[in-house]
Amino acid sequence: MIPQKTVTEILETAKIEEVVQDFVNLKRRGVNMIGLCPFHHEKTPSFTVSPTKNLFKCFGCGKGGDPARFIMEHENLAFPEALKYLARKYRIEIKEIELTPEAVAQQQAEESLYIVNEFARQFYQDQLFTTDVGRSVGLNYFKERGFREETIKKFGLGFAPKDGAVFTEKATKTGYKLDYLKKLGLTSRYDKDFFRNRVMFTIHNLSGKPIAFAGRIMEKDVKAPKYINSPETEIYTKSKILYGTYLAKKAIRQLDECILVEGYTDVISLHQAGIENVVASSGTSLTEGQISLIKRFTPNIKILYDGDPAGVKAALRGLDMVLEKDMNVKVVLIPDKEDPDSYLQKVGATAFQEFIDQKAQDFILFKTNLLLSEVKGDPVKKAGLVRDIVDSIARVPDPFKRSFYVKECARVMELEEEVLVTETNKAVKQILQKRQFDRQKQEGTQINIVPEDGEGSATPDVEVLPPQPGRQRTTGHEFQERDIARILVAAGGEMYDEKEGISVAEYILSNIEEVLEDFDNAMYQRIARECLQLLTNNEKISPQYFISHKEQEISSLAVDLLYSPYEYSPGWEERDLYLSSQKMPDENFTKDSVSSLMNFKLRKIIRLCEKNQQRLKEVQATDDGTQLMRLLKVQARLNEIRNDLAKQLGTVVLK
């Protein structure tokens, strides 16, 4: 069995457009990509790929899903084999295990770590807002940084009290095991709180679960580190995490650019100012895992550095691996003695955005100019500079980009272009030889899956379209039930009310729980019931949960609910035209929830009116005056509710 941690890594790494393009020629159309469906014969493209949703969907034959589902369908593989295929493509190592009783216990232990961390997050936040010292020290610090309360709650900020074991004692009394508290670094080996008198920053994984914490000390002039972090655990590997990715990933995809800063407060400050496509390396050099994480959402990265030249020069040394990933890297120097947070507060959001857009420089040209300013005409130092620049250029996979860099760098360094071309070609050859050697060492056990005919799966000569789950014609109550199911799948885990901490799923299900039995469509009822069960178990509701559902019928329905056959006009994204009076349609979960719920209730109330009318007719035939008066009162009340809902919706109801 493939460990769940590895399954998650594979599904989070695989990009649908990269997987599909191995088999289908795709062309860009607006925010999506289209091509001829590989699953049925067609002359006009109906096969669509959505990079932002990481899904494919054919509106001809109905097949759809995530990268794993595409490989399962195209290569006729079971789910584990499809995961192995994707693991090979993205060079992710798989160490399979048998699901022994011990393995089951391990899975349960891993889930327990998330639960304990969530308890800790809530504890630190409660301390921040409900205790005197939390408010005077922690909350005051955050507010001095300009953070609003909704931002503080959104990022899971908190405060760890100074007393030795307040958290540990509360956690153990609540029933959490001391071993888990120590493993997560929340409790020290001396059974004391690890984080004390510090403001707390929660670190989330891509699905929004708390996996670690960072604490900033509040005392001055003490011999203690300014920041301390949770240790690495089964659920937290620092080299693969960038702070803020969970809240930034949607904006990164939409803007097709990731802004990288150094600190936690930089991320929070920029996000609050409306610059949401920002993540932080948390004071460490970029790792290969972090670069891969960014590339999952965009190939474009803009790195903001404080104006210290020595620090910038040191940071640049680790960026060659970004070039190797064929990413477009730009660098922005924040004015001296400023950082992104302080400079933003100084000039405001609009001026800050204009500044980083105007001052962004291509990484290689920036590096060339920076190093050139240091050699000051010294020929020996200049020769070393050339080798340094050549090594960076040689790591760029795209030959056209390399050619451009060679031409520009030769001009800047006042060097013959032919010399730079020769040296770059030598460096490229050396890099390729080393990669080939490393690949041969690794591929002793690697198997490349290639279809026997060399062209992929065969398609039938005649177009036969199978039934598509969830695509049948819906009318009346089923239409409203489908809309409820759509919102639960697409946005059930989103916040309906940030202030009250109520999710979309909680809002909807609390209003329809008593009529779940009255659903006309069993599949839509299944979706609602499953969401209710997830809430009961305190588990996260997400589109991926339903897309990867073990039951194919639910998985297919989820994709169908998520994937609209309609697209925004190209002008919306390509010309940066966005709604100003409300959120974009894909993000307007609150309005959608209210509207769908009222429509759903209206349909059910109309049905109750009809049933009660029938009972009235039956009672009139019996001359039961008491029962007749009761039913008339019920009918009057039902009519009142019906008319009120219709008025709110602007709907005409025939009486």
Secondary structure, 3 states (H helix, E strand, C coil): CCCHHHHHHHHHHCCHHHHHCCCCCCEEECCEEEECCCCCCCCCCCEEEECCCCEEEECCCCCEECHHHHHHHHHCCCHHHHHHHHHHHCCCCCCCCCCCHHHHHHHHHHHHHHHHHHHHHHHHHHHHHHCHHHHHHHHHHHHHCCCCHHHHHHCCCEEECCCCCHHHHHHHHHCCCHHHHHHCCCECCCCCECCCCEEEEEEECCCCCEEEEEEEECCCCCCCCCEEECCCECCECHHHCCECHHHHHHHHHHHCCEEEECCHHHHHHHHHCCCCCEEECCCCCCCHHHHHHHHCCCCEEEEEECCCHHHHHHHHHHHHHHHHCCCEEEEEECCCCCCHHHHHHHHCHHHHHHHHHHHCEEHHHHHHHHHHHHHCCCHHHHHHHHHHHHHHHHCCCCHHHHHHHHHHHHHHCCCCHHHHHHHHHHHHHHHHHHHHHHHHHHCCCCCCCCCCCCCCCCCCCCCCCCCCCCCCCCCHHHHHHHHHHHHHHHHCCCEEECCCCEEHHHHHHHHHHHHHHHCCCHHHHHHHHHHHHHHHCCCCCCHHHHHCCCCHHHHHHHHHHHCCCCCCCHHHHHCCCCCCCCCCHHHCHHHHHHHHHHHHHHHHHHHHHHHHHHHHHHHHCCCCHHHHHHHHHHHHHHHHHHHHHHHHHCCCCCC
